Amino acid sequence: QDRRLVDVLKRQPGVVLNTSGASGSLTSLFLRGTNSDHTGFFLDGRRLNSGFGNQYNLEFLALDNLASAQVLRGASSVNYGSSGIGGVVNLETRSDLGASVSDAFIEAEIGSNESRRGAFSASFAEDSWAFSIGASAFSTDNERPNDEFEGLSLNTRFDYQLTDTLTFELLGTVTDAEKELPDERARQNFTDVGDTESWLISPGLRYENGDWSGQFFYSRSQLTTKTKTFEYGFSAPFPSGFAQVKNDVKSDELYLQINYAGIEDVLFSTGVVYRKDEAYNSNLDSYDLSLPARSFNGSFEQLGAWSQVQWQLTEAFGLRLGGRYDAYSDFDESWNGSAEVIYELADQGLTLFAKLASSYAAPSAGDVAFDGDPSGTPLGPEESVSYEFGLKQVLLDDSLQIAVVAFRNEIEDLIGYAGLDAFNVNEATTEGIELSIDYAATDKIDLGLAYTYLTATDDENGVHLLRRPRHMLQASAFYRPTESLRFGITGTGYAGREDASFGPPPDFDRIRADQEDYFVVELLIDWQATEQLSFFARAENLFDEKYESVLGYPALGRTGSIGARWTF
């Protein structure tokens, strides 16, 4: 019953999600304790537009027409470039190329807080072509005044086999969302609103001929946000009034990857990428209405090249080595590498691995725009070195899978601010252990458990980084009494968190506070009534837990929904 990307991410070890309120509110992802702009989001290899602040709006992303959503934890810059310090979320659209497929469904759902959702999906394919599309619309009033949300999402893909070795592909996505902004609990707002529009279109070619394969694509995307907020004038020179801000980022990307498998037990891959971002902000000083609107226009270019070799030295022992170079028009260049060894004892169901890698995150357009002294203290990429060691054990005829990973990220040159000037000065260390257990107890019962212990420390003052729980727990149990009926219960809990709120102007000092621990339970029911008709129901926050994942922004209480799907 996953509907949005956040539904998938919240069950993953090492993934921290912090939402500023109810459905449709700003959601930040801290992967292994790293910053929200340290994780890249990709759709079939295309980098999704992360906007002015280099933080993707994952709260708006539905799962329409997606075949899979993979979370790659740990340093990933060699293959994926910038924003790879924490990892990567890689989405893949549905394609039934080569099969004979003709199916579709419509879906409708209603729930608490005047929630409404409708969805449509279809896939058609023959031997030489395939087309798939998914679309959905969702609206809800949420619980607080001035907290309504409306969102539309569309994702489509077309594949056509030009020859036996060459395939054309065309991807397109559109998202349109409007969210009222009630502000934090202590100062309820009745007028603020934000609107977000994004789209991506990308033609490409895939090549495969014996030992050689490759991919080439061009991607064009745009992300526009508009906000209207009421700024409170606590004291001079900060008058009260409405401020309107428009952020707009247009991105163009060219990508080429070539793979060669002509050497026994060796796969060699190399690629180049060119990207250009054009960023605009209509009012950098929106917090101070006594100042005239100061806009920002900036253009940033990137050229990167990478190579990787995967070598299976013996039946049990594998090696992966990679390197990458990126040059920027406005920042320092970046060199990164990775080395991973994998040892697999297939007869014992045991896999061991160790990885050493460096990674980086380039400054966002927002960092550059708010840098008061770019010539005196020019910004450069944030950089990290990461270490990983883990094992995966498969037991009981593959019915039980256990995975344990220990990790450490040493991050330097983090961007910090002193007044209105930005510097690469801060350092942080995140480390911890991830444990996951999946157990198919019987052909009717599936159990899952994941636990993450995390320490995330500001190296300058030794304090724990905000909004990073020391303990995360995810649990699930599913029971199928019949082939057509399924019951499920899931739970997610965070413990050991700190947060902070901004004090009054002119200093806006942050005030730290401990956050209450919480554990939220969700109940699911699915019933396949006929071959074409199915029903589903869901109760979220089953025990009506009162909690805030972001200080001052209460999450929803108990909610429920029921829906139906017609397949044809």
Protein Blocks (a to p, Z undefined) as FASTA:
>chain_A
ZZbfklmmmmpghiacddehiehiacdddeehiafklcccdeehiacdebjnopacfklm
ccehiabdcddedjfklmnoghilnoccddddddfehiacddddddddddehhiacdddd
dddddfkbccdddddddddebjbghiaccdddddddddddfblmbccddddddddddddd
ebjfklccfkbccddddddddddddddehjbccdddddddddddddddddddfbacbdcd
dddddddddddddddddddfkbghiacdddddddddddddfblklmpmkbccdddddddd
dddddddddddfblmlccdddddddddfkbccddddddddddddfknopacddddddddd
dddfklmmmmmblmlmccdddddddddddddddeehhlaccdddddddddehiacdehja
ccdfbccddddddddddddfblmbccdddddddddddfknopacehiafbdcdddddddf
bfkbccdddddddehiadddddddfklpacdddddddddddddddddfblmbccddddeh
klopacdfbghiacddddddddddddZZ
